[in-house]
C-alpha cells in the first residue's frame, strides 16, 4: 500500500524537488499545496499518512497548519516540519513529528518516510 503524503511549501522549486525526489519511490503518493489553508482544505477531503510542511508559509505558518488540522481531527499521523532555520539533523519530538532542515537531504527524507508505518486496509 502506498504512503500518502501531503507536501506544503510556498516555494515552487522546493515543491518540485520534493515531487521529483519522492516520485523515485513507487510506494509514495504525493499531493502538494502552496499555502497553509490550501493544505488544511485538502486534508479535510482526503486522508494522508504524512504531512511535510514548511514552517514559514505566507498565510498560516506550519505550526498553525498542524494545530488547525489537529483541531479538526484531520492531521496525518506523521508530520515532517521543514525549515531553513533548523540547523540540526532530524529530531523526533513525539515519535510522530520530526524537523528537517533546508536544504532537504533527499536520502534523509526518503529514509524517514520509509520508516513510517503504513495503515492497514486504508
N, C-alpha and C positions, 0 to 999 in steps of 0.2 A: 504494500500500500504506500502511496506517495505521501511525503511530508508536505503539508500545505503551508506556504509561507506568505505572509503579507509584509512587503518591504516598503518603508516610508522614508523618503528623503526629498527635500525641495531642490536638490541639485540633480539635474537630469543626467549628468555624467556619472555620478555615483550610482544612480538607479540603473543606468546602462551597464556599468561594470557588474553590479550585483546580478542583474538578469543574465549577463554573459557567463559569469563565474558559476552561478547556481544552475544554469542551463546545461553545464557539463555533466551534471549528475541526473540521470533519468528518474531517480527516485524522489526528486524535488520538484514541486509545482510552485511557481512564483506569481503573485499578483502584486502590482505596485500602486502606490499612491504618492502624490507630491505634496500633500497638505495633511495636517493632523485631523481636521474634521472629515476630510475625504476618507481617511483610514478608518475612523470611527464608523462612518456610514457604511463602508464596505464590510467591516466586521459585524455590523448589525444584520447583514443579509447573507453572509457566508461564514462558515466556521473555518478557523485556521489553527494549525498546531504551533506555529511560531510567528512572533511579531519581531521584525527587525526594524527599529525605529531610531532615526536621528533625534538627538536631544534638542537641537536648535532648529525649530520649524517656525515659519513666519506667523502662523495663525495660533495654533496650540503647540506649546513645546512638548517634547516627547514624554516628559513626566505627566503632563496633563492628559495626553492621549491615553496613556496607560491607566491613569486614575479614572478617566471617563469610561473607558472600556470595562474596568473593574466594577464601577458603579452600575453599569448596565448589565453586568454579568456576561460580557461578550469577549473578554480578554483571552487571547490564546494562552495555553498553559505554560509556554516557554517564551521569554522575552529577551531579545538582544538589543541593548541600548548602545547606540553608536555616537561617538563624539570626537571631534578633533582636539578637545581639551584634555581628555583622559590620556595619560601618558604611560600607563602600565598595561601589562598583559591582561587578558580577560580574567575577571574575578567573579566567582559565584557569590551572590548576595543571599539568596534564599534557596538555592538549588534549582530555581526556575527562572532566575534573571541573571544575566551577565552583562558586563560592559566591555565593548571592543573599541579600541582607538582607531581613528582615521589617520592615515590611510589604512583601509581594511586589508588585512593579510588574507588572501583567498584560502590558503592552506589551513590557517587557524579557523576561519569561518566554516569551511566545509567540514573540518574535524568536529567542531562544536555541533553542527547540525546533524551529523551522522550519529552523534551520541544521544540525540533527543529521542525518547521513546515514541513509537507510533501508536496511535489509538487503534484499538482492535474493533473491527466491524464498522468503523465510521466512514 
